[in-house]
Amino acid sequence: MRDLRHATGAEVRRLAREGQVDGPTPGLAMGFVQANLVVVPRELAFDFLLFCQRNPKPCPLLDVTEPGSPEPRFIAPGADVRTDVPRYRV
């Protein structure tokens, strides 16, 4: 596999979707922001949003999807968090 330090975020997401990136991504797509994904039940979403707004340094909020939508339209149009996030912890 080629060196992905200089890949774009979209390239890394595509490779994850194809199963070619299946581990943690620090160091990939340098110069592009990386963040944790947090999925919460709808009934907790507003409280979590408010918490992030009140604590922007430890919990920067980059995007909020519509309920049931896997696409972070603001920061990664066309991405799908169900397939494009290669590794996570529950």
Wavefront OBJ file of the C-alpha trace (Angstrom):
o trace
v 0.000 0.000 0.000
v 1.238 3.487 -0.766
v 2.237 6.029 1.862
v -1.005 7.587 3.097
v 0.540 10.447 5.064
v -0.068 12.739 2.091
v -3.423 11.281 1.045
v -6.590 13.339 1.336
v -9.247 12.592 3.902
v -11.532 11.425 1.096
v -8.879 8.973 -0.109
v -8.425 7.488 3.353
v -12.217 7.162 3.777
v -12.468 5.424 0.372
v -9.721 2.987 1.301
v -11.434 2.277 4.620
v -14.694 1.635 2.776
v -12.843 -0.825 0.516
v -11.293 -2.582 3.525
v -7.752 -1.467 2.699
v -7.430 0.660 5.851
v -8.613 -1.270 8.871
v -6.694 0.194 11.769
v -6.240 3.472 13.592
v -5.648 6.448 11.306
v -3.338 8.847 13.205
v -0.588 9.899 10.841
v -2.711 9.408 7.719
v -3.954 12.328 5.611
v -1.663 14.800 7.327
v -3.065 18.328 7.222
v -6.642 17.095 7.432
v -8.539 17.103 10.706
v -9.230 13.796 12.430
v -11.740 13.366 15.189
v -13.535 10.823 17.288
v -16.994 9.708 16.305
v -19.645 9.776 19.016
v -23.039 8.221 18.387
v -25.730 8.897 20.958
v -29.425 8.026 21.138
v -31.731 10.739 19.813
v -33.083 11.463 23.309
v -29.557 12.368 24.498
v -28.400 14.234 21.397
v -29.420 17.748 22.453
v -27.796 17.377 25.877
v -24.589 16.130 24.253
v -24.666 18.988 21.734
v -25.044 21.480 24.555
v -22.205 19.838 26.500
v -19.900 20.124 23.461
v -20.842 23.751 22.879
v -20.030 24.552 26.496
v -16.743 22.624 26.355
v -15.344 23.363 22.890
v -11.670 22.659 23.634
v -11.947 19.094 24.958
v -15.065 18.314 22.864
v -14.896 20.187 19.551
v -18.035 19.510 17.564
v -17.266 19.269 13.856
v -20.595 18.050 12.499
v -23.992 16.750 13.551
v -25.868 14.359 11.295
v -29.597 14.213 10.890
v -31.248 11.467 12.956
v -30.640 8.173 11.203
v -28.300 9.663 8.600
v -24.776 8.231 8.303
v -23.505 11.190 6.238
v -21.578 14.043 7.882
v -22.670 16.487 5.164
v -20.843 19.529 6.517
v -17.320 18.119 6.890
v -17.368 15.098 4.560
v -20.160 15.177 1.970
v -20.727 11.729 0.525
v -19.010 9.939 3.416
v -20.759 7.168 5.326
v -19.747 6.690 8.966
v -20.971 3.088 8.809
v -18.291 2.126 6.290
v -15.708 4.920 6.204
v -14.511 4.802 9.817
v -11.993 1.970 9.878
v -11.686 1.267 13.600
v -13.549 2.226 16.703
v -14.114 1.333 20.319
v -17.505 0.979 21.906
l 1 2 3 4 5 6 7 8 9 10 11 12 13 14 15 16 17 18 19 20 21 22 23 24 25 26 27 28 29 30 31 32 33 34 35 36 37 38 39 40 41 42 43 44 45 46 47 48 49 50 51 52 53 54 55 56 57 58 59 60 61 62 63 64 65 66 67 68 69 70 71 72 73 74 75 76 77 78 79 80 81 82 83 84 85 86 87 88 89 90
